[in-house]
Amino acid sequence: MSVLAAWINLRPAPMKMKRAGNLRFGSAELTLLPRGLLTLLLSSTALAPGCAPATTGPALDVRAPIVAASPNAPSLFAQPWTWTDEGGQPVTFARWRGQPLVVTAMFTQCKATCPRTLAKLRRVYEDFQHAGRDAQFLVVTLDPANDTPQALTKFKATSGLPASWHLLSGRLADTRGLRDLLGIHVVDDGPHLLHDGRIVIFDGEGRAARALEGWGLDQEVKL
């Protein structure tokens, strides 16, 4: 569990404020905390806006079989989600059935968590290439209202992301469903989306097999 998730689950009762408000966390509502306390929370979880070092951590063992621990694990392909890629074309995850899928979420205006996530994703991509293994790399925006296909195309070019990666946007409900499936915790603080980073590797049947998490996304977890 991330520090952000632990804080949300274990936080004490919020202090009273003159200006009331709420933060949305998935389908739940969180009472708005004083800005100073929220800033302290962000600095302790490395989510505060601003530049952050792109830590990549150790390499993923991509030569090991990518298979979910349980054959009965829920499949990504069973979800009724349709996405739009950066070229404006509708796609579903089932399009890539039979290949490992490396999936994460970010948004183009993110300056803290997302650069680290993309740096690690690039490292994983290079590991797959060096091992001679095929995989599809899918990056879904957490901010579909602003990250249009045109914005994603520009971001992909200016960030120098590999041409074979697929940058996707979708309906807000589908985006929330995917972030829950990936285990990415998000707090919507008005103009900022506060979130932790996670990369999940799915097997060819769309079942989660491994995840990379932690500050540098260098903690590999078998699912």
C-alpha positions as CSV (number, residue, x, y, z in Angstrom):
1,M,0.0,0.0,0.0
2,S,1.3,3.4,-0.9
3,V,1.9,6.2,1.7
4,L,-1.0,8.1,0.1
5,A,-3.3,5.2,0.4
6,A,-2.3,4.5,4.0
7,W,-2.9,8.2,4.9
8,I,-6.3,8.1,3.4
9,N,-7.2,5.0,5.3
10,L,-5.7,5.9,8.7
11,R,-5.9,9.7,8.8
12,P,-7.3,11.4,11.9
13,A,-10.5,13.4,11.8
14,P,-9.9,16.6,9.8
15,M,-9.7,20.0,11.4
16,K,-12.6,22.4,11.0
17,M,-12.1,25.2,8.5
18,K,-13.9,28.4,7.8
19,R,-14.3,27.4,4.1
20,A,-15.8,24.0,3.7
21,G,-15.1,21.8,0.8
22,N,-14.5,18.3,-0.4
23,L,-12.0,16.3,-2.4
24,R,-13.2,13.4,-4.6
25,F,-11.4,10.1,-4.2
26,G,-13.0,7.5,-6.6
27,S,-16.7,7.4,-5.6
28,A,-16.0,8.7,-2.1
29,E,-15.8,12.3,-0.8
30,L,-13.0,13.5,1.4
31,T,-13.2,16.6,3.7
32,L,-10.9,19.3,2.5
33,L,-7.9,19.7,4.7
34,P,-6.0,23.0,5.4
35,R,-3.6,23.8,2.6
36,G,-0.6,23.6,4.9
37,L,-1.4,20.1,6.0
38,L,-2.1,19.0,2.4
39,T,1.2,20.4,1.3
40,L,3.0,18.5,4.1
41,L,1.2,15.3,2.9
42,L,2.3,15.9,-0.7
43,S,5.9,16.5,0.2
44,S,6.0,13.3,2.2
45,T,4.5,11.3,-0.6
46,A,6.5,13.0,-3.4
47,L,3.3,14.2,-5.1
48,A,3.7,17.9,-4.8
49,P,3.8,19.9,-8.0
50,G,7.3,20.6,-9.3
51,C,10.2,18.8,-10.9
52,A,11.3,15.5,-9.5
53,P,14.3,13.3,-10.4
54,A,13.5,10.5,-12.9
55,T,14.5,7.5,-10.8
56,T,14.5,4.3,-12.8
57,G,15.5,1.6,-10.3
58,P,16.8,-1.9,-11.2
59,A,15.7,-3.7,-14.4
60,L,12.7,-5.9,-14.6
61,D,13.4,-9.6,-15.3
62,V,11.5,-9.7,-18.6
63,R,12.9,-13.1,-19.5
64,A,10.8,-14.7,-16.8
65,P,7.4,-16.0,-17.9
66,I,4.7,-13.4,-17.7
67,V,1.8,-15.4,-16.4
68,A,-0.8,-14.5,-13.8
69,A,-0.7,-16.5,-10.6
70,S,-4.3,-17.7,-11.0
71,P,-5.9,-18.7,-14.3
72,N,-9.1,-17.5,-12.8
73,A,-7.9,-13.9,-12.3
74,P,-10.1,-11.3,-13.9
75,S,-9.1,-10.3,-17.4
76,L,-8.5,-6.8,-18.7
77,F,-10.3,-7.9,-21.9
78,A,-13.5,-8.6,-20.0
79,Q,-14.0,-4.9,-19.2
80,P,-16.5,-3.0,-21.4
81,W,-14.1,-0.1,-22.0
82,T,-13.4,1.7,-25.3
83,W,-10.5,4.1,-25.6
84,T,-9.4,6.6,-28.1
85,D,-5.7,6.5,-29.1
86,E,-3.6,9.6,-29.9
87,G,-4.6,9.2,-33.6
88,G,-8.2,9.6,-32.7
89,Q,-9.1,5.9,-33.4
90,P,-11.3,3.8,-31.1
91,V,-9.6,0.8,-29.5
92,T,-10.1,-1.8,-26.9
93,F,-7.5,-3.7,-24.9
94,A,-8.7,-6.9,-26.6
95,R,-7.0,-5.7,-29.7
96,W,-3.7,-6.8,-28.2
97,R,-4.9,-10.2,-27.0
98,G,-2.1,-12.8,-27.0
99,Q,0.7,-10.3,-26.2
100,P,1.9,-9.1,-22.8
101,L,0.5,-5.6,-22.0
102,V,2.5,-3.1,-20.0
103,V,0.0,-0.6,-18.7
104,T,0.2,2.6,-16.6
105,A,-1.7,5.9,-16.2
106,M,-0.5,9.5,-16.1
107,F,-1.5,12.9,-17.4
108,T,0.4,15.4,-19.6
109,Q,0.5,18.3,-17.1
110,C,1.9,16.2,-14.2
111,K,5.3,17.3,-13.1
112,A,6.1,14.9,-10.2
113,T,4.9,11.3,-10.3
114,C,4.4,11.0,-14.1
115,P,8.0,11.8,-15.2
116,R,9.3,9.0,-12.9
117,T,6.6,6.6,-14.1
118,L,7.5,7.3,-17.8
119,A,11.2,7.0,-17.1
120,K,10.7,3.6,-15.5
121,L,8.3,2.6,-18.4
122,R,11.0,3.5,-20.9
123,R,13.5,1.3,-19.0
124,V,11.1,-1.6,-19.0
125,Y,10.5,-1.0,-22.8
126,E,14.3,-1.2,-23.4
127,D,14.5,-4.4,-21.3
128,F,11.9,-6.0,-23.5
129,Q,13.7,-4.9,-26.6
130,H,17.1,-6.2,-25.4
131,A,15.5,-9.5,-24.5
132,G,13.9,-9.8,-27.9
133,R,10.4,-10.0,-26.4
134,D,7.3,-8.4,-27.8
135,A,4.9,-6.4,-25.6
136,Q,2.4,-3.6,-26.0
137,F,2.9,-0.5,-24.0
138,L,-0.3,1.4,-23.1
139,V,-0.4,4.7,-21.3
140,V,-3.9,6.0,-20.3
141,T,-4.4,9.5,-19.3
142,L,-6.0,10.3,-15.9
143,D,-7.2,13.6,-17.2
144,P,-9.3,12.8,-20.3
145,A,-11.0,16.2,-20.2
146,N,-7.8,18.0,-21.1
147,D,-5.6,15.3,-22.6
148,T,-7.3,15.1,-26.0
149,P,-5.9,13.0,-28.8
150,Q,-4.2,16.1,-30.1
151,A,-2.7,16.9,-26.7
152,L,-1.5,13.3,-26.4
153,T,0.1,13.4,-29.9
154,K,2.0,16.6,-29.0
155,F,3.1,15.2,-25.6
156,K,4.3,12.0,-27.2
157,A,6.4,13.9,-29.7
158,T,7.8,16.5,-27.3
159,S,8.6,13.8,-24.7
160,G,10.4,11.6,-27.2
161,L,8.2,8.6,-26.4
162,P,8.6,5.5,-28.6
163,A,6.4,5.5,-31.6
164,S,5.1,2.0,-30.8
165,W,3.6,3.2,-27.5
166,H,-0.2,3.8,-27.4
167,L,-1.4,6.9,-25.6
168,L,-5.1,6.5,-24.8
169,S,-8.0,8.6,-23.4
170,G,-11.4,7.4,-22.4
171,R,-14.6,8.3,-20.6
172,L,-14.2,9.4,-17.0
173,A,-16.0,6.3,-15.6
174,D,-13.8,4.0,-17.6
175,T,-10.7,5.9,-16.5
176,R,-11.7,5.5,-12.9
177,G,-12.3,1.8,-13.4
178,L,-8.9,1.3,-15.0
179,R,-7.0,3.2,-12.3
180,D,-8.8,1.1,-9.6
181,L,-7.8,-2.1,-11.5
182,L,-4.2,-0.9,-11.7
183,G,-4.2,0.1,-8.0
184,I,-3.4,3.7,-8.7
185,H,-4.8,6.0,-5.9
186,V,-5.9,9.4,-7.0
187,V,-7.1,12.5,-5.1
188,D,-8.6,15.3,-7.2
189,D,-7.5,18.6,-5.6
190,G,-9.1,21.1,-8.0
191,P,-6.5,22.0,-10.6
192,H,-4.2,19.1,-9.5
193,L,-4.5,15.4,-9.7
194,L,-2.6,13.9,-6.8
195,H,-1.7,10.3,-7.4
196,D,0.9,7.6,-6.9
197,G,2.6,5.6,-9.7
198,R,2.2,2.0,-10.7
199,I,3.0,-0.1,-13.8
200,V,1.2,-3.3,-14.2
201,I,2.2,-6.1,-16.6
202,F,-0.6,-8.3,-17.9
203,D,-0.2,-11.7,-19.6
204,G,-1.6,-12.5,-23.0
205,E,-5.0,-13.2,-21.6
206,G,-5.2,-9.9,-19.9
207,R,-4.6,-11.1,-16.4
208,A,-2.4,-9.0,-14.1
209,A,0.9,-10.9,-13.6
210,R,3.3,-8.4,-12.1
211,A,3.4,-4.8,-10.9
212,L,6.1,-2.2,-10.3
213,E,5.5,0.3,-7.5
214,G,7.3,2.4,-4.9
215,W,9.1,5.8,-5.2
216,G,11.3,4.7,-8.2
217,L,8.8,2.0,-9.3
218,D,11.6,-0.5,-8.5
219,Q,9.6,-2.8,-6.2
220,E,8.4,-5.7,-8.3
221,V,5.3,-7.5,-7.0
222,K,3.9,-10.7,-8.4
223,L,0.1,-10.7,-8.7
